[in-house]
Amino acid sequence: MKARITVTLKNGVLDPQGRAIANALHSLGFGGVEDVRQGKLIEVELKAADEATAHTELDAMCRQLLANPVIENYRVELL
């Protein structure tokens, strides 16, 4: 089974890398860019008996390692 995990910073958490990307886009002439939030995409292949088990395991992976639940949100999508 293959899954895609998207991790993004929560609203209100400063995103200096996003700000740097926005500034770079402005300097390249993309003046319409108002804000950029940077995140990460993780693809995982795993063996699981069913989708419910896969979601449970992936959620545990996110909470324990792949995301920092204090400052980040994550979304799990089975492919």
N, C-alpha and C positions, 0 to 999 in steps of 0.2 A: 504494500500500500504506500502511496506517495502523498506527502502533505506539504503544504506551503504555509510558513509562519511569517507573518508580517509584524514587526516590532516598531513602534513609534513612541516618541516622547509624549507624555501627557500634556494637556493644555496647561499653560502657566509655567512649565519647566523651560528654562532658557536653553536655546539650541544654537550655540556658537557656530557649529559647522553649517547649519542651515543659513545663518546670517552671512557667513563667508560665501556660500554658494550664491545667495541673493546678490551680494555685492559684486561678485564676479560676473553674474548675468547682466547686471546693470552696466558694468564697464564694457561688456560686449555689445551693448546697444539694446538690450531687452528691458527697456524702461517700464514696461507694463507689469513687471513682476513685483508684486506687493509683499510677498512673504514666502519663505521656503522652510519646510520642516523636513529634516533628514531622518531616515530610519534605516532598517535593515530587513533583508529578505532571506529567509533560511528555508531550504528544501530538505526534507527528511524522508528517507525510505525506511519503512519498518514493517515487521511482520506483526499482525494483530488478528485475532479471531474474528472481529467484526468492527464496524465503525465506532460503536460506543466505546469499546476497549481502546481503540486507537485514539479517540478524543481524550479519554482519561489519561492515557500515557503521555500524549503530547502536551496536555495541560500541565502535568507534573514536570515535564522537561522544561517548559517555559518558566514555571514558578521557581524551579530549583537552579536553572542555569542560563537558559537562553534569553531571559528578560529580567529586568529588575522591576518587580511589580510596584515598588514605591514611586518610581518616576516614569515607568514605561507601561504602555498598553500593548497587548498582543492579540492577534487574531489568527486562529487556526482554520485552515481550509484543506479538506481532503480532495485530492485530484483524481 
